[in-house]
Amino acid sequence: MLAIWWVWVAAGLALAILEVVVPGYIFVGFALGAVLTGATIGLGLPGSGWMIAQPLNTLLVFALLSLACWLILRRLVGLRRGQSRRITRDINED
């Protein structure tokens, strides 16, 4: 089941739809990781034979791709400079 490419792509699309419903950027990394995992298996890219040999290998690749996508998206569209403030002085201390 984990070696079927369209299951990964469908799961990625379901997670992308869930991302639209739920506020915040929580599922977007998982959605992209699932789509990229499905694309790797479906297109027969190098390493896909190793991935489908064991389900754990497929899940490992999915986890690493999801983490990489989430970190890249966090860097590109995440917290902007000046968006949050760190308060170092309390106005009630005087």
Beta strands, then each sheet from edge to edge (+ up, - down):
end
